[in-house]
């Protein structure tokens, strides 16, 4: 990988430098399928860039990493361009100073790939209404993570206030394997489900989302109860033909129990951030099931 530093630069100079590098290295921009804009502080940017770069192996992208620095300093834009065989697509780190910290959209707009989708991702702190954020306005899909909030359950509850189709949360993405396993539990008729519980460590946003999804799909009340963890540990459903349970005590393997069936051991491991991000980049259409889940949470917790 080759890295180039541009200090006190402009978006047009960065764009010109990218064009020059592509000509030198024989790497066209047409192979990239989207622009991923990552808004991060300096402390989180390393892990965010690594996850975005790994995800870009499946979705070749221009990755723009916006790092707001000191707003009290004079206006300045510093850029680091990473380019090479080990980097799928292009990675540009943009460090903004002064008034630029409040106008990141004016910096990144000239750098967006033409005729391709734009995805915005906030791996840490995120705006209350991502779709109204200057960066969020430019994106067709906006990814946040309730786990980074001081109160992740409250953050999930408030998502519906400014929800716009295209919004999503990695707290929801973490549930894909759980939802697939629970859906498979109904391959055989089990009768009507009258209720159930989701067990997790306290303040686990994904647990509330899972309970809301189950309640919405099954038309039955679901509760979230505390466990010793780690993370999500169990789902217990009361069905007419007997209880359905998924228990996971080690964040790796789970046991699915169904009436009249032998217990089944399945892998249910925590996935790395790069896999979560790659999953979200596979779909750029609105996620109506996620919307239904956060609507149910908001209705339940505010009623």
ChimeraX attribute file (.defattr): number of C-alpha atoms within 10 A of each C-alpha:
attribute: neighborCount
match mode: 1-to-1
recipient: residues
	/A:1	8
	/A:2	11
	/A:3	11
	/A:4	13
	/A:5	14
	/A:6	15
	/A:7	12
	/A:8	13
	/A:9	14
	/A:10	15
	/A:11	18
	/A:12	12
	/A:13	11
	/A:14	21
	/A:15	14
	/A:16	10
	/A:17	15
	/A:18	19
	/A:19	14
	/A:20	12
	/A:21	18
	/A:22	15
	/A:23	11
	/A:24	9
	/A:25	11
	/A:26	9
	/A:27	16
	/A:28	12
	/A:29	16
	/A:30	11
	/A:31	12
	/A:32	17
	/A:33	18
	/A:34	22
	/A:35	24
	/A:36	27
	/A:37	26
	/A:38	24
	/A:39	24
	/A:40	22
	/A:41	19
	/A:42	12
	/A:43	10
	/A:44	13
	/A:45	19
	/A:46	12
	/A:47	14
	/A:48	22
	/A:49	20
	/A:50	13
	/A:51	18
	/A:52	27
	/A:53	24
	/A:54	20
	/A:55	22
	/A:56	25
	/A:57	15
	/A:58	14
	/A:59	22
	/A:60	22
	/A:61	27
	/A:62	24
	/A:63	27
	/A:64	23
	/A:65	26
	/A:66	26
	/A:67	21
	/A:68	22
	/A:69	18
	/A:70	14
	/A:71	15
	/A:72	10
	/A:73	11
	/A:74	12
	/A:75	14
	/A:76	18
	/A:77	21
	/A:78	18
	/A:79	21
	/A:80	17
	/A:81	20
	/A:82	20
	/A:83	21
	/A:84	16
	/A:85	10
	/A:86	12
	/A:87	17
	/A:88	23
	/A:89	26
	/A:90	22
	/A:91	22
	/A:92	23
	/A:93	19
	/A:94	25
	/A:95	23
	/A:96	26
	/A:97	21
	/A:98	17
	/A:99	16
	/A:100	20
	/A:101	21
	/A:102	13
	/A:103	14
	/A:104	19
	/A:105	17
	/A:106	13
	/A:107	19
	/A:108	17
	/A:109	12
	/A:110	14
	/A:111	18
	/A:112	20
	/A:113	18
	/A:114	11
	/A:115	8
	/A:116	13
	/A:117	16
	/A:118	24
	/A:119	23
	/A:120	26
	/A:121	27
	/A:122	22
	/A:123	22
	/A:124	19
	/A:125	16
	/A:126	18
	/A:127	13
	/A:128	14
	/A:129	16
	/A:130	25
	/A:131	22
	/A:132	13
	/A:133	14
	/A:134	15
	/A:135	26
	/A:136	23
	/A:137	15
	/A:138	20
	/A:139	22
	/A:140	17
	/A:141	26
	/A:142	26
	/A:143	22
	/A:144	21
	/A:145	22
	/A:146	25
	/A:147	21
	/A:148	15
	/A:149	16
	/A:150	11
	/A:151	13
	/A:152	19
	/A:153	21
	/A:154	15
	/A:155	17
	/A:156	26
	/A:157	23
	/A:158	18
	/A:159	22
	/A:160	20
	/A:161	12
	/A:162	12
	/A:163	17
	/A:164	17
	/A:165	15
	/A:166	19
	/A:167	26
	/A:168	23
	/A:169	20
	/A:170	21
	/A:171	23
	/A:172	22
	/A:173	18
	/A:174	19
	/A:175	18
	/A:176	14
	/A:177	15
	/A:178	18
	/A:179	14
	/A:180	10
	/A:181	17
	/A:182	18
	/A:183	12
	/A:184	11
	/A:185	17
	/A:186	12
	/A:187	8
	/A:188	10
	/A:189	11
	/A:190	18
	/A:191	12
	/A:192	14
	/A:193	19
	/A:194	15
	/A:195	17
	/A:196	21
	/A:197	21
	/A:198	27
	/A:199	24
	/A:200	23
	/A:201	17
	/A:202	16
	/A:203	17
	/A:204	21
	/A:205	26
	/A:206	25
	/A:207	29
	/A:208	28
	/A:209	25
	/A:210	26
	/A:211	24
	/A:212	27
	/A:213	23
	/A:214	24
	/A:215	21
	/A:216	17
	/A:217	13
	/A:218	14
	/A:219	13
	/A:220	17
	/A:221	15
	/A:222	23
	/A:223	16
	/A:224	21
	/A:225	14
	/A:226	16
	/A:227	16
	/A:228	12
	/A:229	16
	/A:230	12
	/A:231	21
	/A:232	26
	/A:233	21
	/A:234	23
	/A:235	25
	/A:236	18
	/A:237	22
	/A:238	18
	/A:239	18
	/A:240	13
	/A:241	14
	/A:242	16
	/A:243	15
	/A:244	20
	/A:245	23
	/A:246	23
	/A:247	19
	/A:248	24
	/A:249	16
	/A:250	14
	/A:251	16
	/A:252	12
	/A:253	14
	/A:254	22
	/A:255	17
	/A:256	21
	/A:257	19
	/A:258	21
	/A:259	16
	/A:260	9
	/A:261	9
	/A:262	9
	/A:263	13
	/A:264	11
	/A:265	14
	/A:266	14
	/A:267	13
	/A:268	16
	/A:269	14
	/A:270	14
	/A:271	12
	/A:272	10
	/A:273	19
	/A:274	19
	/A:275	17
	/A:276	20
	/A:277	19
	/A:278	19
	/A:279	17
	/A:280	19
	/A:281	19
	/A:282	10
	/A:283	11
	/A:284	15
	/A:285	13
	/A:286	15
	/A:287	13
	/A:288	10
	/A:289	12
	/A:290	20
	/A:291	19
	/A:292	17
	/A:293	25
	/A:294	23
	/A:295	20
	/A:296	21
	/A:297	23
	/A:298	19
	/A:299	12
	/A:300	11
	/A:301	10
	/A:302	9
	/A:303	6
